[in-house]
């Protein structure tokens, strides 16, 4: 289990699910684990080395300045497996060119044929935790402490990490209404997409050999 000091702006409220009719999760324990490299105007830079004012590459708006950078230390009970243990993502599992670690509650963008069939859009945001068991992704205890960095922009954004993985960065808690329509699926619906993603991989494997994720 994690003992987390959360920035107050992370407590977002659920929003409407849109045309999917799916339940949208509030944001809780999110952030990018130290050592993860984020695309910036200075190249691929460890997330913990970024500072307010640095330009970071975003999915929709190109380079955007960081409004704030917040750091936390998560304490992990390694004597027993917990739902909040970080996940180890093998190289290539989510488009990442090197191994990375995710917090279970961190939303990530994935591409799914099932999502496209349901909504017309192949890209969907799901909680990383629902990907446990998919493409070799597994929970790990690490060493008892994990350093986490939270990136804040003027509005919510998607940022590139370890080349091909896309992390969601929530909007700051202000009176300003976000101009974005990013929606994070509930755990239940995310699990459905994750299961279908596994099935999609098996279908591909039947026709074209896929590189091992282990």
Secondary structure as the mmCIF struct_conf table of DSSP 4:
data_model
#
loop_
_struct_conf.conf_type_id
_struct_conf.id
_struct_conf.beg_label_comp_id
_struct_conf.beg_label_asym_id
_struct_conf.beg_label_seq_id
_struct_conf.end_label_comp_id
_struct_conf.end_label_asym_id
_struct_conf.end_label_seq_id
STRN STRN1 UNK A 2 UNK A 3
HELX_RH_3T_P HELX_RH_3T_P1 UNK A 8 UNK A 10
HELX_LH_PP_P HELX_LH_PP_P1 UNK A 12 UNK A 14
HELX_RH_3T_P HELX_RH_3T_P2 UNK A 18 UNK A 20
HELX_LH_PP_P HELX_LH_PP_P2 UNK A 22 UNK A 23
STRN STRN2 UNK A 24 UNK A 24
HELX_LH_PP_P HELX_LH_PP_P3 UNK A 25 UNK A 27
BEND BEND1 UNK A 29 UNK A 29
STRN STRN3 UNK A 32 UNK A 33
TURN_TY1_P TURN_TY1_P1 UNK A 34 UNK A 35
STRN STRN4 UNK A 37 UNK A 40
TURN_TY1_P TURN_TY1_P2 UNK A 41 UNK A 42
STRN STRN5 UNK A 43 UNK A 46
HELX_RH_3T_P HELX_RH_3T_P3 UNK A 47 UNK A 49
TURN_TY1_P TURN_TY1_P3 UNK A 52 UNK A 53
STRN STRN6 UNK A 55 UNK A 58
TURN_TY1_P TURN_TY1_P4 UNK A 59 UNK A 61
STRN STRN7 UNK A 62 UNK A 65
BEND BEND2 UNK A 67 UNK A 67
STRN STRN8 UNK A 68 UNK A 76
TURN_TY1_P TURN_TY1_P5 UNK A 78 UNK A 79
BEND BEND3 UNK A 80 UNK A 80
TURN_TY1_P TURN_TY1_P6 UNK A 83 UNK A 84
STRN STRN9 UNK A 87 UNK A 89
TURN_TY1_P TURN_TY1_P7 UNK A 91 UNK A 94
BEND BEND4 UNK A 95 UNK A 95
STRN STRN10 UNK A 96 UNK A 96
BEND BEND5 UNK A 97 UNK A 98
STRN STRN11 UNK A 100 UNK A 102
TURN_TY1_P TURN_TY1_P8 UNK A 104 UNK A 105
STRN STRN12 UNK A 107 UNK A 111
HELX_RH_AL_P HELX_RH_AL_P1 UNK A 113 UNK A 119
BEND BEND6 UNK A 120 UNK A 120
BEND BEND7 UNK A 122 UNK A 122
STRN STRN13 UNK A 123 UNK A 127
HELX_RH_3T_P HELX_RH_3T_P4 UNK A 128 UNK A 131
TURN_TY1_P TURN_TY1_P9 UNK A 132 UNK A 133
BEND BEND8 UNK A 134 UNK A 134
TURN_TY1_P TURN_TY1_P10 UNK A 135 UNK A 136
STRN STRN14 UNK A 138 UNK A 139
TURN_TY1_P TURN_TY1_P11 UNK A 142 UNK A 143
BEND BEND9 UNK A 144 UNK A 144
STRN STRN15 UNK A 145 UNK A 152
BEND BEND10 UNK A 154 UNK A 155
STRN STRN16 UNK A 157 UNK A 161
TURN_TY1_P TURN_TY1_P12 UNK A 162 UNK A 162
STRN STRN17 UNK A 163 UNK A 163
TURN_TY1_P TURN_TY1_P13 UNK A 164 UNK A 164
STRN STRN18 UNK A 165 UNK A 169
HELX_LH_PP_P HELX_LH_PP_P4 UNK A 170 UNK A 172
BEND BEND11 UNK A 173 UNK A 176
HELX_LH_PP_P HELX_LH_PP_P5 UNK A 177 UNK A 178
BEND BEND12 UNK A 179 UNK A 179
STRN STRN19 UNK A 184 UNK A 185
HELX_LH_PP_P HELX_LH_PP_P6 UNK A 186 UNK A 186
HELX_RH_AL_P HELX_RH_AL_P2 UNK A 187 UNK A 207
BEND BEND13 UNK A 208 UNK A 208
#
